[in-house]
């Protein structure tokens, strides 16, 4: 495998971003605050790791753009659309170009900034005084940084395909004629780095270190990376094809299966945390628990976009009648994927379009705001009154309810998942995490890989662990129906957690990539009777090139050796 090796150069911006005034005053003199001193003390070395945890991301799609601090990639998936004035924030309707991908533009530069910080650290740490004086402690910090860098690369290749592998920081005398490594080389690099990190990282952390990397976290990134690599999108027989996109290993599904099984063995293949009702399921997403394998820790102690009042999901995602912004509207297309309570689908006959919210599966009620759902002391009401009066007013969450047309849901749904009613809309939850990897995903990863290996019994067993925890019947399907059941379970269980945008692409399911976004328009008669009508909110076209983001035009101009993605 061929990686780019370049001399180390950089400044310790991360240190100055995280060190407090008292720490500065404790130094002997301002000119003594040098790299050698920083790398001589384990406590100071640890401070260099903290800022790179920001690369794991949070409730917002990115921090550099005002809007996208307040919603995430669900608005570009089958799950939802951006709500405010129907703006095309991800340019899915206009189509991506190398100079304009909407609010996804910051992904490239942000990820590489964090890779640079990680590389600067890794260039210095082995020969540091801190490593000599506290090798065990500093080795774990090094493993954390390798984990974080590998996690960034895993995300880069989901968006762009093969990218340059940089193992050292760029120096002033560096060769900037960067060449993209193949997708397969990138996957191999990520797996190697994660295996090395997993061998050093602790399997668990104490409660006060929730959010720090563990062995299970590293293995989770490995599992997702290998599952994606094995998928249809990276098969050499599909388009786009070529080294930047293809994964050619004959053992790919076995490798994906083994990666998930390694975690399953460590946790003893235990059942997921059981829940009795909607509330208990909702609470799984509001505080740390043993099913969470890696998450971004948030509390009032850690200020960031995602904890400030204007980007909390309570404020940005709840229905507009509560004074919220309702920025991500789940599609009716997606809502129909939630089963009926008895496990039948919404196309099996027991679903009543006139009463679409009746007798649905538990996760429907846990994850979605819908007409009549209970929230903060009242029922959500999207209905416009035929003849508004004191007895039958416009719904508070309708376009006319508070005169809030721009923010009122266009689809008749809002995101209920992650809402914390124990605090005010603009208050910080005590310890609500942003979940990045959890055990339910690993069971579904394993189920999908086992299906592809022809082990349908095991696939049913682990998909059923997720379904039955969701108070659905065990999965009994076979053949292609079983694969579709696994995919449905993945869509529903992992809803609004950043998976669907990539899952539909790796499955190359164009019916969920380009489609008419459907919504429900609710009406209220003078006697209070409600009715609804399905309608097309907006058309979302599909462009074949959009399996991947383009490399930014500015990067191609700086380094013409950086080959552009197909179709751009």
Protein Blocks (a to p, Z undefined) as FASTA:
>chain_A
ZZdddddddddfklmmmpcfklmmmpmbfklmcfklmmmpmklmmmmmmmmmmmnopfbf
bfkbmklmmbcfklmmmkbccfbgoiafkommnopafkbghjmlmmmmmmmmmmmmmmmm
mmmmmmpmklmmmmmlmmmmmmmmmmmmmmmmmmmmmmnopadddfbdcdfkbcfbbcdd
dfklmmmmmmmmmmmmmmmmcfbdcfklgoiacfklmmmmmmmmmmmmmmmklpmkbcce
djklpccbfklmmmmmmmmmmmmmmnoopacdddfbfklmmmmmmcccfklmbdcdddfk
lgcehjamklcfklmmmcfklopaolaccdfklmmmpccfkopafknopacfklmmgoia
fklmmmpccehiaeehiacdfbdcfbgcfklgcdfkbmklnopaklpcfklpacfehpaf
kbcfkbccfklccdfbdfklmmmmmmmmmmmnopamlmmmmmmmmmmmnopacdfbecjl
lmmmmmmmmmmmmgonlpmmmmmmmnopaklmgccdddddddddfkopacdddddfbdcd
ddfklmpccddfklmmmmmmlccdehZZ
